[in-house]
Amino acid sequence: MAITHTVVLITGAAGFIGRRLSKSLLDRGCNVRCMVRESIAGVPDAAEVVRADMLAPSSLARALEGIDSVYYLVHSMAGGRAGFERRDREAAGNFVRAADRAGVRRVIYLGGLGETGDTLSEHLKSRREVAGILASGRFATTFLRAAVIIGAGGASFEMVRALVNRLPVMITPRWVSTRCQPIAVDDVIAYLSGCLEDERTAGRTFDIGGPEVLTYREMMERFARIAGRTIYILPVPVLTPKLSSYWVGLITPVSPSVSMPLIEGLSNEVVCRENAIRELIPLSLTPYDEAVRRALAESKR
């Protein structure tokens, strides 16, 4: 498929990933329609903008009119902690019905690693449920499962930065020893863009991660070193992820409705179990330290 001859819809276009993806696709010559609920801050001027809301089904027909492929980048955590799973479920269901009526051919969904097993956090359970709902549509769904995404403005990055800057001594639960495979936001955008261009990715699920597997403790310590900070991390066995989410919510600038579900999910290991996408979309993956340096530099601009 020549992406220059189709219109691609990016939902959640004003978000951390959506803004970057819109620019990347425009740079590749793609016709981009950006779906936003209210603010268009950060949406490229060259993109078409349509206002719609996944929780308002009547607004979706206009957004999906003439659309071949859709990036599904929305989630409901920013709307408040209570009931975000129900809102995610309702939004995904509304989208599937509207996309099927509109004749959408492909959907590319960015979810999270760690969505398997029986001891998932509410956030990861919701992400897995959304993936299942999208898979019920008549379109082909590509599902990318990412771990922690390193980039300025991303919730995970901003939480780590605030902890490193404001807490030289951290008393943490056992999740600091959980393994993670962080990925640079530029690499995530490259994978998302590449999936649109490569039809072999249609209807498949891929794990995406960076070149290193680290514990959360290692991530924070290396972040501190790059940022010129000194931190001391003291793990204790009695502090649960749920309890630690409360003090993280107080310390970091990320909304508690977003930060607390993310922290509660840190006990789930998020490491790629397969690397099939590397054969289809070969990238020179960004090392963790370089991803942090880029994010810090961007945040200063």
C-alpha positions in Angstrom: 0.0 0.0 0.0 1.3 3.5 -0.9 0.6 5.5 2.2 0.7 8.8 0.2 -2.6 7.8 -1.5 -4.6 7.1 1.6 -5.9 9.1 4.6 -4.7 7.8 8.0 -6.5 8.7 11.2 -4.5 9.2 14.4 -6.7 9.1 17.5 -5.3 10.7 20.6 -3.3 12.9 18.2 -2.6 15.6 20.9 -0.9 13.1 23.2 2.7 12.1 23.9 2.8 9.6 21.1 0.2 11.1 18.8 2.0 14.4 18.3 5.2 12.7 17.3 3.5 10.1 15.1 1.6 12.8 13.2 4.8 14.6 12.4 6.5 11.4 11.3 3.8 10.3 9.0 3.5 13.8 7.4 7.3 13.8 6.8 6.8 10.5 5.0 4.2 12.0 2.7 1.2 10.5 4.3 -2.2 12.3 4.4 -3.0 12.6 8.1 -6.2 13.3 9.9 -5.8 14.0 13.6 -8.7 13.2 16.0 -8.7 15.3 19.2 -11.4 15.9 21.8 -10.5 19.5 22.6 -7.0 20.9 22.5 -5.0 20.8 19.3 -1.8 21.9 21.0 1.2 20.1 19.3 -0.8 18.9 16.3 1.1 19.8 13.1 -0.4 22.5 11.0 -0.3 20.3 7.9 -2.6 17.7 9.4 -6.4 17.8 9.0 -8.0 18.1 12.4 -11.4 16.7 13.5 -12.9 16.9 16.9 -14.5 13.7 18.2 -14.8 11.6 21.4 -14.7 7.8 21.6 -17.3 8.1 24.4 -19.7 10.0 22.0 -20.5 7.5 19.3 -22.3 10.0 17.1 -19.1 12.0 16.7 -17.0 9.2 15.2 -18.6 8.9 11.8 -17.1 12.2 10.6 -13.7 11.3 12.0 -13.7 7.9 10.2 -15.2 9.0 6.9 -12.9 7.9 4.0 -10.3 6.4 6.4 -8.3 3.4 5.4 -6.1 2.9 8.5 -6.4 4.1 12.1 -3.9 4.4 14.9 -5.7 3.7 18.2 -3.8 5.7 20.9 -6.5 6.7 23.3 -6.9 5.7 26.9 -9.2 6.9 29.7 -6.8 7.2 32.7 -6.5 11.0 32.3 -10.2 11.3 32.9 -9.9 10.2 36.5 -9.0 7.1 38.4 -12.5 5.9 39.1 -14.0 3.9 36.3 -11.3 4.2 33.7 -11.6 0.5 32.8 -15.3 1.0 32.1 -14.5 4.0 30.0 -11.8 2.2 28.1 -14.1 -0.7 27.4 -16.9 1.6 26.2 -14.6 3.6 24.0 -13.1 0.6 22.3 -16.6 -0.9 21.7 -17.8 2.4 20.2 -14.8 2.6 18.0 -15.1 -1.0 16.7 -18.8 -0.4 15.7 -18.1 2.9 14.0 -14.9 1.6 12.2 -16.8 -1.4 10.9 -19.6 0.8 9.5 -17.0 3.1 7.9 -15.2 0.2 6.3 -11.8 0.8 8.0 -9.3 -1.8 6.7 -6.5 -1.6 9.3 -6.0 -0.5 12.9 -2.7 -0.2 14.7 -2.9 -0.2 18.5 -0.1 0.7 21.0 -0.6 -1.2 24.2 1.8 -2.4 26.9 4.0 -5.4 27.7 3.2 -7.4 30.8 -0.4 -8.0 29.8 -0.3 -11.7 30.4 -0.7 -13.6 33.6 -3.3 -13.6 36.4 -1.8 -10.9 38.7 -2.1 -7.9 36.5 -2.7 -4.3 37.7 -6.0 -2.6 36.7 -4.2 -0.6 34.0 -2.6 -3.7 32.3 -5.9 -5.6 32.6 -7.7 -2.7 30.8 -5.0 -2.6 28.1 -5.4 -6.3 27.4 -9.2 -6.0 27.4 -9.0 -3.1 24.8 -6.8 -5.3 22.6 -9.4 -8.1 22.7 -12.2 -5.7 21.8 -10.3 -4.2 18.9 -9.5 -7.8 17.6 -13.3 -8.4 17.3 -13.6 -5.8 14.5 -13.7 -6.7 10.9 -10.5 -4.8 10.3 -7.0 -6.2 10.7 -5.5 -5.1 13.9 -1.7 -4.8 14.5 -1.0 -4.8 18.2 2.3 -3.3 19.4 3.2 -4.1 23.1 5.7 -1.7 24.5 7.4 -1.5 27.9 8.4 1.9 29.5 8.7 4.5 26.8 11.6 7.0 27.3 10.8 10.5 26.0 10.1 14.0 27.2 6.5 14.5 28.2 5.8 10.7 28.6 4.3 9.8 32.0 7.0 7.2 32.8 9.9 9.5 31.9 8.4 12.4 33.9 7.8 10.2 36.9 11.4 9.0 37.0 12.7 12.5 36.5 10.7 13.9 39.4 11.7 11.1 41.7 15.4 11.5 40.9 15.3 15.3 41.2 13.2 15.5 44.4 14.0 12.3 46.4 17.8 11.8 46.9 16.9 8.9 49.2 14.1 6.6 48.1 12.5 3.9 50.3 10.9 1.6 47.7 9.0 -1.7 47.5 10.4 -4.8 45.8 9.3 -3.5 42.4 12.7 -1.8 42.0 14.0 -5.3 41.2 11.4 -6.0 38.5 13.0 -6.3 35.1 11.9 -3.9 32.3 12.9 -3.4 28.6 12.7 0.4 28.1 12.4 1.8 24.6 13.1 5.2 23.2 10.1 7.1 21.9 11.8 7.6 18.6 12.0 3.9 18.1 8.4 3.5 19.1 7.4 6.0 16.4 9.6 4.2 13.9 7.8 0.9 14.6 4.4 2.5 14.4 5.2 4.2 11.1 6.8 1.1 9.7 3.8 -1.1 10.5 1.6 1.1 8.3 4.0 0.7 5.4 4.5 -3.1 5.8 1.4 -5.1 5.2 3.1 -8.2 6.7 2.4 -6.7 10.1 -1.4 -6.6 9.6 -3.3 -8.8 12.0 -0.3 -9.6 14.2 0.9 -8.9 17.7 4.5 -7.8 18.3 6.6 -7.0 21.5 8.7 -3.9 21.1 11.5 -3.0 23.4 15.0 -1.4 23.4 18.3 -3.2 23.3 18.7 -3.5 27.1 16.9 -5.3 29.9 17.2 -3.3 33.2 15.6 -3.3 36.6 13.7 -0.2 37.6 16.5 0.5 40.2 19.1 0.4 37.4 17.0 2.7 35.3 16.7 5.3 38.1 20.4 5.1 39.0 21.6 5.5 35.4 19.1 8.3 34.9 20.5 10.1 38.0 24.0 9.7 36.8 23.2 11.2 33.4 21.3 14.0 35.1 24.2 14.7 37.5 22.3 13.6 40.6 23.1 11.3 43.5 20.4 9.0 44.7 20.2 6.2 47.3 17.5 3.5 46.9 16.6 1.4 49.9 14.2 -1.4 49.1 12.0 -2.7 51.9 9.7 -5.8 51.8 6.7 -4.3 53.5 5.9 -1.4 51.1 3.5 -2.6 48.5 3.2 -1.1 45.0 -0.2 0.3 45.9 1.2 2.1 48.9 4.2 3.4 47.0 1.9 4.8 44.4 0.5 7.3 46.9 3.8 8.9 47.6 4.8 8.8 43.9 1.6 10.6 43.2 2.5 13.3 45.7 6.0 13.8 44.4 5.6 13.7 40.6 3.8 16.2 38.4 2.0 13.4 36.5 -1.7 13.3 37.3 -2.4 10.7 40.0 -5.1 9.2 37.8 -2.2 8.3 35.4 0.7 7.8 37.7 -0.9 5.6 40.3 -2.1 2.8 37.9 1.3 2.8 36.3 3.1 2.4 39.6 0.8 -0.4 40.7 1.7 -2.2 37.5 5.5 -2.1 38.2 5.4 -5.5 39.9 4.7 -7.1 36.4 7.8 -7.9 34.5 7.8 -6.1 31.1 10.3 -7.8 28.8 9.9 -8.8 25.2 9.1 -12.5 24.8 9.6 -12.4 21.0 11.4 -10.1 18.6 9.7 -10.9 15.3 9.2 -7.2 14.4 13.0 -6.7 14.2 13.1 -8.9 11.1 10.2 -7.0 9.4 11.2 -3.5 10.5 15.0 -3.5 11.2 16.1 -0.6 13.4 19.3 0.4 15.1 17.7 0.5 18.6 18.6 3.4 20.9 20.5 2.5 24.1 18.8 3.5 27.4 21.4 6.2 28.3 21.1 7.8 24.9 17.3 7.8 25.1 17.5 9.6 28.4 20.0 12.2 27.1 17.7 12.9 24.1 14.7 13.3 26.4 16.5 15.6 28.8 17.7 17.7 25.9 14.3 17.9 24.4 12.7 18.9 27.7 15.1 21.9 27.9 14.0 23.3 24.5 
